Amino acid sequence: MGNPFEQLKYLPWLILLQCALLTVLIATGLDIGLMLLFSQLAQVLPDSGGLAGGAFTGMLLLLLTAGGIGALAVVLMEQVFAKVFLNRGTLWALVACLALILWLKGLLPIPTTFVGLSQLQLMGIVLGLFSKGRSLLALSIVRR
């Protein structure tokens, strides 16, 4: 039985980090745009009561946004970085790269609402990434 960590040497880490960086840049740009839009709406509609209606709604929004970040990473890997073959190993490595880039982004003084790294957001990233990646894995099996 071989070493299960042996395949980590052969993963395209640089490309995965580039994809994670591009994903976080796009998501952060969208998040800042949404913050500006919501601040303008709050000035126009002062009695709106806020975006999140409660703790559950806020958690659900964080989970869904993180799922969107994971799905966006898979789409970017498929469209922009098409030379990488996506399998379970590369998808898990992409999760690690996204977590690293999000952690590094958290060290910067960039105000964001939905793009960050918490346990809930990491779970959403995994769900979004593998739900989008599952269809790609199924297509790669059919093509063989």
Secondary structure, DSSP 8 states (H G I E B T S, - for coil): ---TTGGGGGS-HHHHHHHHHHHHHHHHHHHHHHHHHHHHHHHH-TTS--S--SHHHHHHHHHHHHHHHHHHHHHHHHHTSTTS---HHHHHHHHHHHHHHHHHHHHS----SS-S--HHHHHHHHHHHHHHHHHHHHHHHHH-
